[in-house]
């Protein structure tokens, strides 16, 4: 069975990277993680890539980031943004349409952008969650692939809510990636 080749873009600790890699190693997986890209040379996620013998690259300057990274993406079918804290330019987003996905720590369309968990706490929302969506030109506004609600308790604060959401992210993102891969493979048949 042909597996789709995945690149994962990170900026930090790489906990979603780890869950995507582990999921890809399962026999029934439709994907194979081929490359990790970071815009932060000190990203802890790079050690996860190294430990799993996955090639990785990092680019510090934002200028021309997309042009510089393109030569490494020739054999890549899907890009996953996993805590990648940089807005990609609209040309790049269009070029990867339907093959560029992101995870966001809220139940979209609520609490878009940075500090989503803090936004939810301050709004005294009864729930938040996580959403995997296709990346579009507008931040956190692409078509939703998969979501999971997380109940917000009165005792929750930004930190406790973030931990609860992260647990769900590690389950939801691998499932969403498999769904996207299945859709792309079906189109190729």
Secondary structure, 3 states (H helix, E strand, C coil): CCCEEEEEEECCCCHHHHHHHHHHCCCCCCEEEEEEEECCCCCCHHHHHHHCCCCEEECCCCCCHHHHHHCCCCCCCEEEECCCCCCCCHHHHHHCCCCEEEEECCCCCCCCCCCHHHHHHHCCCCEEEEEEEECCCCCCCCCEEEEEEEECCCCCCHHHHHHHHHHHHHHHHHHHHHHHHHHHHHHHC
